[in-house]
C-alpha cells in the first residue's frame, strides 16, 4: 500500500490563473456588434458604378467625421471586450487565487486592490461599450437621414 503524496492536496487548485486574452472567444460578439456599422459606413461612403468602386461624390466633412466616429466607436468596443475585460478579470483572479492558496496575510490587500481595480475597469468597459453603441446608432441614423 502506497501513501499518496500530500503536495497536490496542499496546492488546492493547481496553478494560478493565466492571463488569457481569448481573441477567438469574443469574435462572434464583435462581429454581431461591429459588422452592421462597418458595412453601413462602407455602403454610405463608397459607390460602385462603371468606373469601379470609389468614394461617393457627395461625401462632405460632416459625413466623413461621423463615419470616423463610428469606426472609432467600433474599435473602442473591440478594445474593451478583447483587452480591458480579460486583463481586469486576471487582475481580480490572480491575487484572489494567491490569497486562497498561499499566505492570506500577504495577499489580502492585493486581493482587495485587484477586486477594486476589476470593478473600476469593468464599469469603464461597460460604459465605453454603451457609449460606443449609442454613438454608432446615432451616427448611422444621422448618415442615413442625409
ABEGO torsion letter per residue (X at the ends): XBBBBAAAAAAGGEBBBBBBAGAAAAAAAAAAAAAAAAAAAAAAABBBBAAEBBBBAABBAAAAAAAAAAAAAAAAAAAAAAAAAAAAAAAAAAAAAAAAABBAAAAAAAAAAAAAAAAAAAAAAAAAAAAAAAAAAAAAAAAAAX
